[in-house]
Amino acid sequence: MVEKLGEVRVADQVIAVIAGVAVEEVLEVSVRSGGLYQDLAKKFNGGSKGISISMVDDRVTIDMRVTVRYGTPIHHVCQTLQERVKEAVEHLTGLLVDAINVRVEAVEVK
């Protein structure tokens, strides 16, 4: 029998950073910043720009705003993004990810 030694809590900011790192693995996507005031608030709160976390019990919902490179099939890259973020967050935190909501706010043309 495994004895429970105490409680472990993972801060929202930590989950946001894990999600942000997972986003960087998907080359066709980048996280959008939220404008001057939102960026300042995130900086003071230690969060990750363009990613917000909500948690009920040990279940996580992640909302992210992204930019997609022009020419990339949006539905495909967003599905890949959701899978990578879910895998990273669940593996590193032990929490269950209920949803990853991706809002594509821009297309990057180079």
N, CA, C and O atoms as a DFTB+ gen file, in Angstrom:
440 C
 N C O
     1  1       0.842      -1.186       0.000
     2  2       0.000       0.000       0.000
     3  2       0.884       1.246       0.000
     4  3       1.828       1.340       0.785
     5  1       0.580       2.199      -0.878
     6  2       1.345       3.434      -0.982
     7  2       0.753       4.462      -0.031
     8  3      -0.437       4.772      -0.091
     9  1       1.588       4.976       0.832
    10  2       1.143       5.971       1.804
    11  2       1.234       7.358       1.193
    12  3       2.255       7.709       0.601
    13  1       0.177       8.149       1.331
    14  2       0.171       9.515       0.823
    15  2       0.880      10.410       1.831
    16  3       0.470      10.493       2.989
    17  1       1.928      11.069       1.399
    18  2       2.746      11.886       2.287
    19  2       2.261      13.323       2.382
    20  3       2.669      14.048       3.290
    21  1       1.426      13.739       1.492
    22  2       0.945      15.112       1.482
    23  2       0.357      15.441       0.134
    24  3       0.099      14.554      -0.679
    25  1       0.148      16.705      -0.097
    26  2      -0.496      17.154      -1.322
    27  2       0.525      17.825      -2.240
    28  3       1.419      18.535      -1.781
    29  1       0.375      17.591      -3.531
    30  2       1.224      18.240      -4.528
    31  2       0.317      19.088      -5.412
    32  3      -0.669      18.598      -5.962
    33  1       0.661      20.355      -5.540
    34  2      -0.101      21.254      -6.407
    35  2       0.840      21.858      -7.439
    36  3       1.970      22.232      -7.125
    37  1       0.362      21.946      -8.661
    38  2       1.145      22.535      -9.740
    39  2       0.496      23.871     -10.090
    40  3      -0.695      23.924     -10.396
    41  1       1.274      24.943     -10.046
    42  2       0.752      26.280     -10.321
    43  2       0.348      26.418     -11.780
    44  3       0.925      25.783     -12.662
    45  1      -0.644      27.250     -12.016
    46  2      -1.108      27.518     -13.380
    47  2       0.034      27.991     -14.273
    48  3       0.113      27.615     -15.443
    49  1       0.921      28.820     -13.713
    50  2       2.038      29.349     -14.496
    51  2       2.952      28.228     -14.983
    52  3       3.488      28.294     -16.089
    53  1       3.128      27.208     -14.162
    54  2       3.977      26.075     -14.546
    55  2       3.334      25.319     -15.711
    56  3       4.016      24.940     -16.663
    57  1       2.037      25.105     -15.632
    58  2       1.323      24.425     -16.715
    59  2       1.407      25.248     -17.996
    60  3       1.589      24.697     -19.082
    61  1       1.275      26.571     -17.869
    62  2       1.367      27.454     -19.038
    63  2       2.754      27.386     -19.677
    64  3       2.873      27.400     -20.902
    65  1       3.790      27.314     -18.865
    66  2       5.151      27.214     -19.405
    67  2       5.349      25.880     -20.117
    68  3       5.938      25.836     -21.197
    69  1       4.864      24.799     -19.524
    70  2       4.958      23.475     -20.159
    71  2       4.240      23.499     -21.506
    72  3       4.765      23.002     -22.502
    73  1       3.038      24.080     -21.534
    74  2       2.280      24.174     -22.789
    75  2       3.036      25.028     -23.806
    76  3       3.072      24.693     -24.990
    77  1       3.638      26.123     -23.354
    78  2       4.393      26.996     -24.251
    79  2       5.581      26.308     -24.876
    80  3       5.870      26.506     -26.056
    81  1       6.273      25.498     -24.093
    82  2       7.421      24.751     -24.625
    83  2       6.938      23.731     -25.658
    84  3       7.577      23.538     -26.692
    85  1       5.809      23.082     -25.374
    86  2       5.258      22.113     -26.329
    87  2       4.852      22.794     -27.638
    88  3       5.000      22.214     -28.713
    89  1       4.340      24.022     -27.546
    90  2       3.969      24.772     -28.750
    91  2       5.199      25.016     -29.614
    92  3       5.120      24.937     -30.840
    93  1       6.322      25.309     -28.995
    94  2       7.557      25.583     -29.744
    95  2       8.004      24.384     -30.574
    96  3       8.740      24.553     -31.546
    97  1       7.571      23.169     -30.207
    98  2       7.929      21.968     -30.957
    99  2       7.168      21.864     -32.277
   100  3       7.577      21.129     -33.176
   101  1       6.067      22.598     -32.392
   102  2       5.273      22.589     -33.618
   103  2       5.723      23.799     -34.437
   104  3       5.348      24.931     -34.132
   105  1       6.512      23.565     -35.460
   106  2       7.204      24.624     -36.189
   107  2       6.276      25.607     -36.900
   108  3       6.650      26.764     -37.093
   109  1       5.101      25.185     -37.285
   110  2       4.203      26.032     -38.066
   111  2       3.369      26.979     -37.218
   112  3       2.553      27.726     -37.759
   113  1       3.556      26.967     -35.888
   114  2       2.701      27.723     -34.976
   115  2       3.552      28.516     -33.996
   116  3       4.628      28.077     -33.591
   117  1       3.052      29.699     -33.616
   118  2       3.648      30.444     -32.508
   119  2       2.528      31.008     -31.654
   120  3       1.434      31.278     -32.148
   121  1       2.807      31.186     -30.370
   122  2       1.807      31.705     -29.440
   123  2       1.726      33.208     -29.604
   124  3       2.748      33.879     -29.745
   125  1       0.516      33.737     -29.587
   126  2       0.276      35.176     -29.722
   127  2       0.363      35.846     -28.362
   128  3      -0.106      35.305     -27.361
   129  1       0.964      37.020     -28.334
   130  2       0.927      37.803     -27.106
   131  2      -0.402      38.542     -27.053
   132  3      -1.117      38.632     -28.052
   133  1      -0.722      39.066     -25.886
   134  2      -2.059      39.618     -25.704
   135  2      -2.153      41.118     -25.700
   136  3      -3.150      41.643     -25.205
   137  1      -1.202      41.837     -26.210
   138  2      -1.255      43.288     -26.164
   139  2      -0.525      43.796     -24.935
   140  3      -0.196      43.018     -24.039
   141  1      -0.276      45.058     -24.887
   142  2       0.562      45.659     -23.855
   143  2       0.082      45.354     -22.442
   144  3       0.858      44.848     -21.632
   145  1      -1.170      45.648     -22.126
   146  2      -1.643      45.484     -20.750
   147  2      -1.710      44.020     -20.338
   148  3      -1.349      43.668     -19.215
   149  1      -2.167      43.178     -21.237
   150  2      -2.229      41.749     -20.930
   151  2      -0.828      41.167     -20.771
   152  3      -0.598      40.328     -19.901
   153  1       0.107      41.608     -21.607
   154  2       1.488      41.141     -21.487
   155  2       2.099      41.569     -20.159
   156  3       2.804      40.787     -19.521
   157  1       1.832      42.807     -19.735
   158  2       2.345      43.275     -18.441
   159  2       1.754      42.465     -17.296
   160  3       2.468      42.099     -16.363
   161  1       0.464      42.185     -17.357
   162  2      -0.174      41.383     -16.309
   163  2       0.432      39.986     -16.257
   164  3       0.696      39.467     -15.173
   165  1       0.653      39.381     -17.403
   166  2       1.264      38.052     -17.447
   167  2       2.681      38.086     -16.895
   168  3       3.102      37.163     -16.199
   169  1       3.420      39.155     -17.205
   170  2       4.794      39.273     -16.728
   171  2       4.828      39.322     -15.198
   172  3       5.656      38.668     -14.564
   173  1       3.922      40.101     -14.619
   174  2       3.893      40.217     -13.162
   175  2       3.383      38.942     -12.500
   176  3       3.794      38.612     -11.388
   177  1       2.487      38.222     -13.180
   178  2       1.934      36.997     -12.609
   179  2       2.762      35.760     -12.951
   180  3       2.477      34.676     -12.442
   181  1       3.779      35.897     -13.800
   182  2       4.635      34.774     -14.149
   183  2       4.045      33.837     -15.170
   184  3       4.541      32.721     -15.329
   185  1       3.010      34.243     -15.867
   186  2       2.362      33.369     -16.836
   187  2       3.065      33.363     -18.175
   188  3       4.109      33.991     -18.351
   189  1       2.488      32.656     -19.103
   190  2       3.031      32.573     -20.449
   191  2       2.082      33.317     -21.385
   192  3       0.872      33.096     -21.341
   193  1       2.609      34.180     -22.216
   194  2       1.791      34.984     -23.122
   195  2       0.962      34.101     -24.045
   196  3       1.457      33.116     -24.592
   197  1      -0.304      34.465     -24.211
   198  2      -1.165      33.774     -25.157
   199  2      -1.706      32.442     -24.666
   200  3      -2.409      31.757     -25.408
   201  1      -1.396      32.061     -23.436
   202  2      -1.862      30.784     -22.886
   203  2      -2.500      31.061     -21.536
   204  3      -1.889      31.696     -20.675
   205  1      -3.720      30.590     -21.348
   206  2      -4.355      30.715     -20.037
   207  2      -4.836      29.334     -19.589
   208  3      -5.204      28.481     -20.397
   209  1      -4.816      29.155     -18.292
   210  2      -5.103      27.860     -17.682
   211  2      -6.269      28.004     -16.724
   212  3      -6.349      28.983     -15.982
   213  1      -7.169      27.040     -16.734
   214  2      -8.182      26.953     -15.687
   215  2      -8.189      25.503     -15.198
   216  3      -8.061      24.561     -15.980
   217  1      -8.342      25.359     -13.888
   218  2      -8.252      24.029     -13.309
   219  2      -9.398      23.824     -12.324
   220  3      -9.677      24.684     -11.488
   221  1     -10.053      22.677     -12.434
   222  2     -11.068      22.256     -11.481
   223  2     -10.633      20.882     -10.999
   224  3     -10.503      19.940     -11.782
   225  1     -10.411      20.788      -9.693
   226  2      -9.847      19.579      -9.090
   227  2      -8.502      19.303      -9.766
   228  3      -7.633      20.175      -9.767
   229  1      -8.313      18.131     -10.329
   230  2      -7.060      17.816     -11.015
   231  2      -7.251      17.754     -12.525
   232  3      -6.541      17.027     -13.220
   233  1      -8.220      18.526     -13.029
   234  2      -8.526      18.536     -14.454
   235  2      -8.272      19.937     -15.006
   236  3      -8.707      20.939     -14.439
   237  1      -7.551      19.977     -16.135
   238  2      -7.059      21.233     -16.682
   239  2      -7.728      21.551     -18.021
   240  3      -7.944      20.668     -18.851
   241  1      -8.049      22.827     -18.209
   242  2      -8.468      23.332     -19.510
   243  2      -7.464      24.402     -19.905
   244  3      -7.152      25.295     -19.117
   245  1      -6.960      24.308     -21.133
   246  2      -5.945      25.232     -21.622
   247  2      -6.526      25.992     -22.809
   248  3      -7.035      25.395     -23.758
   249  1      -6.441      27.318     -22.740
   250  2      -6.859      28.174     -23.848
   251  2      -5.610      28.837     -24.402
   252  3      -4.819      29.405     -23.648
   253  1      -5.428      28.767     -25.713
   254  2      -4.259      29.412     -26.307
   255  2      -4.624      30.140     -27.579
   256  3      -5.488      29.718     -28.347
   257  1      -3.933      31.251     -27.776
   258  2      -4.077      32.063     -28.979
   259  2      -2.798      31.900     -29.771
   260  3      -1.701      32.076     -29.241
   261  1      -2.944      31.557     -31.065
   262  2      -1.758      31.249     -31.864
   263  2      -1.780      31.958     -33.212
   264  3      -2.811      32.436     -33.685
   265  1      -0.595      32.002     -33.804
   266  2      -0.408      32.429     -35.184
   267  2       0.049      31.203     -35.964
   268  3       0.886      30.435     -35.489
   269  1      -0.501      31.022     -37.156
   270  2      -0.143      29.882     -37.999
   271  2       0.565      30.402     -39.240
   272  3       0.158      31.410     -39.817
   273  1       1.617      29.718     -39.646
   274  2       2.349      30.087     -40.859
   275  2       1.460      29.886     -42.085
   276  3       0.765      28.877     -42.200
   277  1       1.490      30.856     -42.999
   278  2       0.692      30.782     -44.224
   279  2       1.041      29.513     -45.013
   280  3       2.209      29.148     -45.144
   281  1       0.009      28.859     -45.528
   282  2       0.195      27.651     -46.331
   283  2       0.046      26.373     -45.525
   284  3      -0.028      25.283     -46.090
   285  1       0.001      26.503     -44.223
   286  2      -0.134      25.335     -43.342
   287  2      -1.616      25.013     -43.172
   288  3      -2.408      25.913     -42.893
   289  1      -2.008      23.749     -43.336
   290  2      -3.410      23.373     -43.088
   291  2      -3.746      23.605     -41.607
   292  3      -3.249      22.892     -40.736
   293  1      -4.576      24.586     -41.335
   294  2      -4.849      25.014     -39.958
   295  2      -5.406      23.875     -39.115
   296  3      -4.953      23.665     -37.989
   297  1      -6.372      23.142     -39.636
   298  2      -6.978      22.071     -38.840
   299  2      -5.943      21.011     -38.452
   300  3      -5.989      20.478     -37.343
   301  1      -5.031      20.710     -39.342
   302  2      -4.019      19.683     -39.077
   303  2      -3.013      20.153     -38.022
   304  3      -2.719      19.426     -37.073
   305  1      -2.491      21.361     -38.190
   306  2      -1.476      21.846     -37.264
   307  2      -2.079      22.071     -35.868
   308  3      -1.398      21.859     -34.864
   309  1      -3.326      22.492     -35.797
   310  2      -3.954      22.702     -34.483
   311  2      -4.207      21.374     -33.765
   312  3      -4.075      21.289     -32.544
   313  1      -4.566      20.352     -34.519
   314  2      -4.743      19.031     -33.921
   315  2      -3.407      18.515     -33.389
   316  3      -3.347      17.971     -32.287
   317  1      -2.343      18.683     -34.162
   318  2      -1.005      18.289     -33.713
   319  2      -0.625      19.062     -32.462
   320  3      -0.086      18.489     -31.515
   321  1      -0.899      20.349     -32.455
   322  2      -0.613      21.203     -31.306
   323  2      -1.355      20.707     -30.065
   324  3      -0.763      20.597     -28.992
   325  1      -2.631      20.412     -30.205
   326  2      -3.418      19.913     -29.074
   327  2      -2.841      18.606     -28.525
   328  3      -2.740      18.428     -27.311
   329  1      -2.465      17.701     -29.420
   330  2      -1.908      16.412     -28.982
   331  2      -0.588      16.598     -28.238
   332  3      -0.375      15.972     -27.200
   333  1       0.297      17.445     -28.753
   334  2       1.609      17.668     -28.115
   335  2       1.468      18.318     -26.743
   336  3       2.135      17.926     -25.786
   337  1       0.593      19.313     -26.664
   338  2       0.401      20.015     -25.388
   339  2      -0.217      19.073     -24.366
   340  3       0.226      19.031     -23.218
   341  1      -1.224      18.322     -24.763
   342  2      -1.881      17.374     -23.848
   343  2      -0.873      16.358     -23.318
   344  3      -0.809      16.109     -22.115
   345  1      -0.095      15.778     -24.214
   346  2       0.894      14.778     -23.826
   347  2       1.915      15.365     -22.851
   348  3       2.233      14.740     -21.839
   349  1       2.423      16.545     -23.145
   350  2       3.444      17.163     -22.289
   351  2       2.888      17.489     -20.909
   352  3       3.513      17.166     -19.898
   353  1       1.731      18.121     -20.855
   354  2       1.150      18.522     -19.564
   355  2       0.810      17.298     -18.724
   356  3       1.134      17.255     -17.537
   357  1       0.163      16.303     -19.325
   358  2      -0.209      15.115     -18.550
   359  2       1.022      14.348     -18.085
   360  3       1.064      13.873     -16.950
   361  1       2.022      14.223     -18.950
   362  2       3.228      13.468     -18.601
   363  2       4.024      14.152     -17.484
   364  3       4.486      13.490     -16.554
   365  1       4.182      15.457     -17.577
   366  2       5.036      16.172     -16.627
   367  2       4.341      16.533     -15.316
   368  3       5.008      16.722     -14.298
   369  1       3.000      16.632     -15.326
   370  2       2.302      17.052     -14.107
   371  2       1.457      15.968     -13.462
   372  3       1.173      16.038     -12.266
   373  1       1.051      14.964     -14.232
   374  2       0.154      13.942     -13.697
   375  2      -1.297      14.400     -13.663
   376  3      -2.166      13.661     -13.199
   377  1      -1.571      15.598     -14.144
   378  2      -2.938      16.112     -14.200
   379  2      -3.613      15.631     -15.486
   380  3      -2.941      15.255     -16.447
   381  1      -4.941      15.648     -15.494
   382  2      -5.689      15.270     -16.686
   383  2      -6.099      16.528     -17.444
   384  3      -6.612      17.477     -16.851
   385  1      -5.873      16.532     -18.747
   386  2      -6.251      17.667     -19.584
   387  2      -7.626      17.372     -20.172
   388  3      -7.795      16.426     -20.941
   389  1      -8.609      18.197     -19.798
   390  2      -9.971      18.046     -20.327
   391  2     -10.098      18.615     -21.726
   392  3     -10.721      18.007     -22.596
   393  1      -9.504      19.791     -21.945
   394  2      -9.661      20.455     -23.246
   395  2      -8.479      21.376     -23.508
   396  3      -7.896      21.952     -22.590
   397  1      -8.148      21.497     -24.777
   398  2      -7.176      22.479     -25.234
   399  2      -7.862      23.249     -26.349
   400  3      -8.030      22.751     -27.462
   401  1      -8.249      24.459     -26.031
   402  2      -8.955      25.311     -26.984
   403  2      -7.943      26.194     -27.692
   404  3      -7.229      26.969     -27.056
   405  1      -7.887      26.072     -29.008
   406  2      -6.919      26.824     -29.803
   407  2      -7.679      27.854     -30.632
   408  3      -8.599      27.517     -31.378
   409  1      -7.282      29.095     -30.491
   410  2      -7.863      30.163     -31.297
   411  2      -6.765      30.701     -32.216
   412  3      -5.769      31.262     -31.759
   413  1      -6.970      30.519     -33.509
   414  2      -6.009      31.024     -34.494
   415  2      -6.375      32.491     -34.743
   416  3      -7.441      32.797     -35.277
   417  1      -5.468      33.389     -34.344
   418  2      -5.748      34.817     -34.441
   419  2      -5.041      35.499     -35.595
   420  3      -5.373      36.630     -35.950
   421  1      -4.065      34.816     -36.185
   422  2      -3.328      35.458     -37.278
   423  2      -2.669      34.407     -38.155
   424  3      -2.470      33.259     -37.758
   425  1      -2.340      34.845     -39.359
   426  2      -1.571      34.021     -40.288
   427  2      -0.292      34.794     -40.567
   428  3      -0.331      35.975     -40.911
   429  1       0.839      34.120     -40.418
   430  2       2.138      34.737     -40.643
   431  2       2.554      34.507     -42.082
   432  3       2.610      33.369     -42.547
   433  1       2.844      35.591     -42.785
   434  2       3.279      35.513     -44.175
   435  2       4.734      35.939     -44.217
   436  3       5.084      37.020     -43.745
   437  1       5.584      35.090     -44.783
   438  2       7.013      35.433     -44.878
   439  2       7.445      35.528     -46.299
   440  3       8.613      35.806     -46.572
